[in-house]
Structures are given as C-alpha cells and as structure tokens.
C-alpha cells in the first residue's frame, strides 16, 4: 500500500510552526533570564546572593547595604556627586569589607560603620587639599566574605572603565582565607591595595609563597603585635604565660598570632611558658564553648601569671565567661590578647569585663595614643576621632575609641597619596603606578596618618609600626595605656 503523500504546503506550514515555536522558546528564555536577573538585582552593581539573599557588590553610595550605614553612605554619595560634577580630574578608590555582618562575623556592625566613617573622613580631608580628587566606592563582600568573587569581579570590571577610573582598593577585611584569596585576585588584575586592619603575618603571600604586587597594609603584623605584648608583660614583671589558641583552619589571624607570641615571649630566656598551648576549634558549632569551659579549669592546674588568648574577640567574651567560673577563684589571672578585640561592641566589652579579670590587648590605634607626643601624628587629625571631634559632629554620639575609623582613614589616605604621587608621571594615574608609589613612601615621603607615621617595606608591611597597649574598661571603653615599638 502506497504511503501517504505529504503536500508541499503542509511541509511549509510545519516548518513555519517549528520556527515560530523556536523563536517563542528563545524569547521565553531571554525573558526568563531578564526576569531572574531583575529579581536578583538590588541596584546598579549590587545583586542578591546566597540563601540569605544578601545584597553584595559595589556602589557609589546610591545603595545602602545596611540601615545603620545610611548616614555615612548618604554623605559619600553626595561627595562623589560633587567630585564628578567638578570635572574630569578624579579617580576612584573602593573601600571593601563585609558590610552585611552577621553574628558569626569577627567584625561587628559598629566596627564596619566606624571603618566607613573613617574612609569618608579621609576622602573629605584629601579632596579639600589635593588633586586628582578621590571618588569613594563602597564594596560589600557579604557576611564572612562569602561572596568576595562577585564583588572582586565588579571591581576588576571598573578598573578599565573610563567613567569609574578605579585605581585602588582599601580596607580588604579581616585576616581570613577568603580575604586572602580576594587579595590574590585583585593583585593578579593589577589593582593597588591598602589593607586597613589585616594583621596575619602571611596574608600578603601569593600561592607560590611570593609577595603580592601592589599591596601594603597600614596595620602592624601579628609578629609586631606579639613582640609589643611580650615586651609590655616583661616591663610589668610577668614571668610565666600560657597560650590559648583557636585552631580553626580558616583563622589565619589566630594561627599566626599564637605562633608569634610563643616565639616573642620566650626570646632571650627572660620568660617562660608553663605548658604547651591549649587549643579550641571555633569552626565546630556548639562545641567550642564547651572546650573553653574545660580549658579554664586546666589553666587552674598550671596557674600561669598571664594567659595569652590567640583568638577572635567574639570568642574572647566566652573565654572570659568560662574563666570567671573557674575552679580556682583565688588565683588572679591576667589576660593579654590581640587587636581583634577592637571588633567587640561596647555591650560585648561590658559582658567580658564583668568577669572581673584584667584584660589587656594590643590595639591598632587609639585617639589618645599621640596626645602627649605631637610628633607621632598631626594633632588636628587626632582630634577628629575624639569626643566632640569631626566624626562625632557628623555622626552623633558614636565613640571611636576602637581605632577602626583611624585605620580605615589611614588606608584611604595612603591610597590617595599614591594617586597624588602617580599623577606626576607621564603615564598618568594607573593602578600599577599607584601600587609602585607605595614603596616610595619612605623618609621624606612618609604618610602622616592618624595612627602614626607610615612607611612601607618591600613586602608591603608597615615599617616599625607602633602599637598601642589598651585595657578593657568595665564601661566598655578601651583605655589607652602606652605606645610601644616592635623594634624596641
């Protein structure tokens, strides 16, 4: 039986229908992509990411990442608009960190708010006196820097954009594995970087152990902090110590701090550690608090004169709580720790000091650190961070004794100084030129920052950066004790 013949018209109709369906399918996919992208979009350069739908990315101040940042974000947006309206003589510097912080973040809302306020102060002071003008961008990597890849990608795209003119990234967050990866990616694309609060000794290394290009930090290293802590304890007559350290794999800060203090305290044979260090692992949910409880009783067995806590500030509060409930209340412990204590809120500090245990720490900066030594930092600049100073006038009753605003100010100021120096060259201001200028900031070209005079070594570390010794006050205010140099 002969097969059914299909007419040419039927074939044409079938082909037409197939084409129409294909076009419709394609249009539907395009529409769906557009719709998904629109739903994920928070603002220009800012998108939702992760299960919590955090808004991460880069803004010029047009978008507010968190309500408590609204006043300073508004000021930055207005300053940026004024810079662009003035003409073409400007470049952009981004301040990057985790601005949408959660309970597990080492930096608090108060801490990152102060950082952004200090960055804005640096922009204002520099732009009043110098050119090219600085346009300040705000770059959010999300809680625990989980979405750093997206934010770094946004920054890299802005490097070659004629309108954005991004040449440097400041801030860069705390010392973690994720933030170190972000540094490496920024360095690979030639962006100049100035870390504000990173102290982990090896955070400036690339994957092969070499030093990152275009990177400097205005904070002391953990080695410097450990030397200063050990020297202070020696001056105060403490002869024995014991180290308690967080061994969480991603905590570069704690690992390098514990090692550095162990070496510094033993140096010269003047002091001794009464036992091997005790450890806990903050990366194990629900267990590390129990570890700290048992550790406090083990300290009673060894009875060191001082306990050096190599861990984050958020874990320090729980350690002090456990230590206050120790089995040897008659033994008078003193605790020394590192700069991450500055990330605690006043409420957390009050909770920590309620234990009655004396707590000292090596800070990054304090508004009183150069009050009696005017050569340490410009007095007018120091005053901006004190009570009734410029920041308080702008943002209300928000104490800046934690030093975070001072460090972010110095990071942005260093980036701006690099821009100013690079502007003298024939090639103009490029990211690579700014990065090279950092290493010329020595001798007469030192940067006079709020935290002290800044010059940089070939590895990007601040040279002989002075460190303030601070004491936790029962009212939640860091009290300045003295300034010491890591080189003696």
C-alpha positions in Angstrom: 0.0 0.0 0.0 1.4 3.3 -1.0 2.4 5.7 1.7 0.5 8.9 2.4 1.8 11.8 0.3 2.6 15.0 2.3 1.8 18.2 0.3 4.4 21.0 0.0 2.0 23.3 1.7 1.9 21.0 4.8 5.7 20.9 4.9 5.9 24.7 4.7 3.3 25.1 7.5 5.1 22.6 9.7 8.5 24.4 9.2 6.9 27.7 9.9 5.3 26.4 13.1 8.6 25.0 14.2 10.4 28.3 13.5 7.7 30.2 15.4 8.0 27.8 18.4 11.8 28.1 18.4 11.5 31.9 18.3 9.0 31.8 21.1 11.1 29.4 23.1 14.1 31.6 22.7 12.2 34.7 23.6 10.9 33.0 26.7 14.4 32.0 27.8 15.6 35.6 27.2 12.6 36.9 29.2 13.2 34.4 32.0 16.9 35.4 32.2 15.9 39.0 32.3 13.3 38.3 35.0 15.7 36.3 37.1 18.4 39.0 36.8 15.9 41.7 37.6 14.7 39.8 40.7 18.3 39.4 41.9 19.2 43.0 41.3 19.4 45.3 44.3 20.9 48.3 42.4 23.4 49.1 39.8 26.4 46.9 40.5 24.7 45.3 43.5 22.9 41.9 43.4 21.3 39.3 45.8 23.5 36.3 46.6 23.2 33.2 48.8 20.4 31.7 50.8 20.0 34.9 52.8 19.9 37.0 49.6 22.5 39.4 50.8 22.9 42.4 48.6 26.6 42.4 47.6 28.7 44.3 45.1 29.8 47.8 44.5 28.0 51.2 44.9 29.0 54.9 44.8 26.6 55.5 47.7 23.4 55.2 45.7 22.6 52.0 47.5 22.7 51.4 51.3 23.9 48.0 52.4 22.6 48.2 55.9 20.3 50.7 57.7 23.0 51.7 60.3 25.2 52.8 57.4 22.7 55.1 55.9 24.1 58.5 57.3 27.7 57.9 56.2 26.5 56.3 52.8 24.5 59.4 52.1 27.5 61.7 52.7 29.7 59.5 50.5 27.1 59.7 47.7 26.9 63.5 47.9 30.7 63.8 48.0 31.0 61.5 44.9 28.4 63.5 43.0 30.3 66.8 43.8 33.6 65.2 42.6 32.1 64.1 39.2 30.4 67.5 38.7 33.7 69.3 39.2 35.1 67.7 36.0 37.5 65.0 34.8 40.3 65.3 37.4 39.3 62.4 39.6 39.9 58.7 40.1 38.0 56.1 42.2 39.2 54.2 45.3 37.0 51.4 46.7 36.6 50.5 50.4 35.9 46.8 50.6 34.9 44.7 53.5 31.9 42.7 54.9 29.3 45.4 55.4 26.4 43.0 55.9 27.7 41.2 59.0 26.0 38.5 61.0 26.5 37.1 64.5 29.4 34.8 63.4 31.4 37.6 61.7 34.5 38.7 63.6 33.7 42.3 62.8 30.6 43.9 64.2 28.2 46.4 62.8 29.7 49.1 64.9 33.2 48.2 63.7 32.4 48.3 60.0 30.3 51.5 60.4 33.4 53.2 62.0 35.5 51.9 59.1 33.3 53.5 56.6 33.2 56.8 58.6 37.0 56.9 58.7 37.2 56.2 55.0 34.8 59.1 54.3 36.9 61.4 56.6 40.0 60.6 54.5 38.1 61.4 51.3 37.0 64.7 52.6 40.3 65.8 54.0 42.2 64.8 50.9 39.8 66.3 48.5 39.9 69.7 50.3 43.6 69.9 49.8 44.7 67.8 46.8 44.1 66.6 43.3 43.2 64.3 41.5 40.0 64.1 43.6 39.0 60.8 45.1 35.6 59.2 44.3 35.0 56.7 47.1 33.2 53.4 46.2 31.7 51.0 48.8 32.3 47.3 48.1 30.5 44.7 50.1 31.7 41.1 50.1 28.9 39.8 52.3 28.9 38.1 55.6 32.2 36.3 56.2 33.2 37.5 52.7 31.2 34.6 51.3 30.6 36.5 48.0 34.0 38.0 47.5 34.3 36.6 44.0 31.3 38.6 42.7 32.5 41.8 44.4 36.0 41.5 43.2 34.7 40.8 39.7 32.8 44.0 39.9 35.9 45.9 41.0 38.1 44.4 38.2 35.5 45.5 35.6 35.6 49.0 36.9 39.4 49.2 36.6 39.2 49.7 32.8 36.0 51.7 32.8 36.6 55.3 31.7 33.8 56.6 33.9 34.7 54.6 37.0 38.5 55.0 36.9 39.1 52.6 39.7 42.8 52.5 40.7 42.9 51.2 44.3 41.0 49.1 46.8 41.4 49.8 50.5 40.0 48.1 53.6 40.0 44.4 52.4 38.5 43.0 55.6 40.0 40.8 58.4 42.6 38.1 58.0 40.8 35.1 56.6 41.4 32.6 53.8 38.6 34.1 51.7 40.0 37.6 52.0 43.5 36.3 51.2 42.1 34.8 48.0 40.4 38.1 47.2 43.8 39.9 47.6 45.4 37.5 45.2 42.7 38.0 42.6 42.9 41.8 42.9 46.7 41.6 42.6 46.5 39.4 39.6 44.5 42.1 37.8 46.9 44.9 38.8 44.8 46.7 41.3 46.7 48.6 44.0 45.6 47.5 47.6 45.9 49.0 51.1 44.7 46.8 53.9 43.4 48.6 57.0 43.1 46.0 59.7 44.7 42.8 58.3 47.5 41.7 60.7 48.0 38.0 59.9 51.7 37.6 59.1 51.5 35.7 55.8 48.3 37.2 54.4 50.4 39.1 51.8 51.7 35.9 50.1 50.7 34.6 46.7 50.1 30.9 46.0 53.8 30.3 45.4 54.9 32.0 48.6 56.0 35.2 46.9 54.8 38.6 47.9 51.7 40.2 46.3 52.3 43.1 43.9 50.8 46.4 44.7 49.9 45.5 48.3 50.6 47.4 51.5 49.0 47.4 55.0 48.8 50.2 57.5 48.3 47.9 60.5 51.1 46.1 62.3 51.7 42.4 61.7 50.9 39.8 64.3 54.6 39.4 64.8 54.9 43.1 65.7 51.9 42.8 68.0 53.3 39.8 69.7 56.7 41.5 70.3 55.0 44.5 71.8 52.7 42.3 74.0 55.7 40.3 75.2 57.7 43.5 75.9 54.9 45.1 77.9 54.5 41.9 80.0 58.2 41.9 80.7 58.1 45.6 81.7 55.3 44.8 84.1 57.1 41.9 85.7 55.1 38.9 84.3 57.4 35.9 84.1 55.1 33.0 83.1 52.4 32.7 80.5 50.3 30.1 78.7 48.8 30.4 75.2 45.2 29.6 74.4 44.6 29.4 70.6 41.8 28.9 68.2 42.9 26.3 65.6 40.0 26.8 63.2 41.6 26.1 59.8 40.5 29.4 58.1 41.5 31.6 61.0 44.8 33.0 59.8 44.7 35.7 62.4 44.7 33.3 65.4 47.2 30.8 63.9 49.9 33.4 63.2 49.2 35.3 66.4 49.7 32.3 68.6 53.0 31.3 66.9 54.3 34.8 67.0 53.6 35.3 70.8 55.2 31.9 71.6 58.4 33.0 70.0 58.4 36.5 71.3 57.7 35.6 74.9 60.5 33.1 75.1 63.0 35.4 73.4 66.2 36.0 75.4 65.2 33.4 78.1 63.7 36.1 80.3 60.2 34.5 80.4 58.8 31.0 80.1 55.7 29.3 79.0 54.4 26.9 81.8 53.0 24.4 79.4 52.2 23.7 75.7 49.5 25.8 74.3 45.9 24.9 74.8 43.6 24.9 71.8 40.0 25.1 70.8 38.3 25.0 67.4 35.7 27.7 66.7 34.7 26.1 63.4 33.0 23.3 65.3 29.5 24.6 66.1 28.1 24.0 69.5 31.4 22.5 70.8 34.0 25.3 71.1 32.2 26.8 74.1 32.5 23.5 76.0 36.2 23.4 75.1 36.7 26.8 76.6 35.0 25.7 79.8 37.4 22.8 80.3 40.4 24.9 79.3 39.7 27.3 82.1 40.0 24.5 84.6 43.2 23.3 83.0 44.6 26.8 83.5 44.0 26.4 87.2 46.2 23.4 87.2 49.2 25.3 85.7 48.4 28.7 87.2 50.3 31.0 84.7 50.6 34.7 85.7 49.2 35.7 82.3 47.1 33.9 79.7 47.7 34.9 76.1 44.5 34.5 74.1 45.1 34.0 70.3 41.6 34.1 69.0 38.8 36.4 67.8 37.2 39.0 70.0 33.8 37.3 69.8 35.4 34.1 71.3 37.2 36.1 73.9 34.0 37.1 75.6 33.0 33.4 76.1 36.6 32.5 77.2 36.4 35.2 79.9 33.0 34.0 81.0 34.4 30.5 81.4 37.4 31.7 83.2 35.3 33.7 85.7 33.6 30.4 86.6 37.0 28.6 87.1 37.6 26.1 89.9 40.4 28.3 91.4 38.8 31.7 92.0 41.6 32.5 94.4 44.1 32.6 91.5 44.3 36.1 90.0 44.5 35.7 86.2 45.6 38.4 83.7 44.6 38.0 80.1 46.6 39.5 77.1 45.2 39.3 73.6 45.4 40.8 70.1 43.7 43.6 68.1 40.6 41.7 67.1 39.2 42.8 70.5 38.6 46.1 68.8 35.7 44.5 66.9 33.7 43.9 70.1 30.7 46.2 70.7 30.5 48.2 73.9 27.9 45.7 75.2 30.2 42.8 74.5 33.1 44.5 76.2 31.0 45.2 79.3 30.0 41.5 79.4 33.6 40.5 79.1 34.9 42.8 81.8 32.0 41.7 84.2 34.1 38.7 84.9 36.5 40.8 86.9 39.5 39.5 85.0 42.1 42.1 83.9 42.2 42.2 80.1 44.9 43.9 78.1 45.4 43.9 74.3 47.5 45.2 71.5 45.2 47.6 69.6 45.7 49.1 66.1 45.1 52.7 67.1 43.5 54.9 69.8 42.6 58.6 69.7 44.8 59.2 72.8 47.9 57.4 71.6 49.7 60.5 70.5 48.2 63.1 72.8 51.5 63.7 74.7 53.7 63.2 71.6 52.6 65.7 68.9 55.3 64.4 66.5 53.5 61.0 66.4 50.6 62.2 64.3 49.1 65.6 63.4 47.1 66.9 66.4 44.3 68.3 64.3 43.8 64.9 62.7 43.9 63.0 66.1 41.3 65.4 67.4 38.8 64.3 64.7 38.4 60.9 66.3 38.0 62.2 69.9 34.9 63.3 71.8 33.3 66.3 70.1 35.6 65.7 67.2 34.7 65.9 63.5 33.3 62.3 63.3 31.1 62.9 66.3 29.9 66.2 64.9 28.9 64.4 61.7 27.6 61.1 63.0 26.4 61.8 66.6 27.4 60.1 69.9 29.3 57.2 68.4 32.7 56.7 70.2 35.7 55.9 68.0 37.9 54.7 70.7 38.1 51.3 69.0 40.5 52.8 66.4 38.7 51.3 63.4 37.9 54.7 61.9 41.6 55.7 62.3 42.8 52.6 60.5 40.4 53.0 57.6 41.2 56.7 57.3 44.9 55.8 57.1 44.3 53.1 54.4 42.3 55.5 52.2 44.8 58.3 52.9 47.7 56.0 51.8 45.8 55.1 48.6 45.1 58.8 47.9 48.8 59.7 48.5 49.7 57.0 46.0 47.3 58.6 43.5 48.8 62.0 44.1 52.4 60.7 43.6 51.4 58.7 40.4 49.8 61.8 38.9 53.3 63.4 38.5 54.3 60.7 36.0 53.9 60.9 32.2 51.6 57.9 32.0 49.1 59.4 34.4 47.3 57.7 37.3 47.0 53.9 36.7 46.5 51.1 39.2 50.0 49.8 38.5 51.6 53.2 39.0 49.8 53.7 42.3 51.0 50.3 43.6 54.6 51.2 42.7 54.3 54.5 44.6 53.5 52.7 47.9 57.1 51.5 48.1 58.4 55.1 47.7 56.6 56.3 50.8 59.7 56.4 52.9 61.9 59.1 54.6 60.6 62.5 53.5 57.6 60.8 51.7 56.2 59.1 54.8 52.4 59.3 55.2 51.4 61.2 58.4 48.4 59.1 59.4 46.1 59.2 62.4 47.7 56.0 63.8 51.2 57.3 63.3 53.9 57.8 60.6 53.6 55.3 57.8 56.3 53.9 55.5 56.4 50.5 53.9 58.9 47.7 53.4 59.3 45.8 50.1 56.9 43.1 51.3 54.2 45.6 51.9 54.4 45.6 55.7 54.4 48.9 57.6 57.9 49.6 58.8 58.3 49.7 62.7 54.6 50.4 63.1 54.0 51.5 66.7 51.3 49.6 68.7 49.1 50.9 71.5 48.6 48.8 74.6 45.0 49.0 75.7 43.0 47.9 78.7 39.3 46.9 78.7 37.3 49.3 80.9 34.3 47.9 82.8 32.1 50.5 81.0 33.0 49.1 77.6 35.6 51.7 76.6 39.1 50.8 75.6 41.6 52.7 77.9 44.9 53.7 76.5 48.0 52.5 78.5 51.1 53.2 76.4 52.6 53.0 72.9 55.4 50.6 72.2 57.6 49.9 69.1 58.2 46.4 67.9 61.8 47.3 67.3 62.2 48.4 70.9 
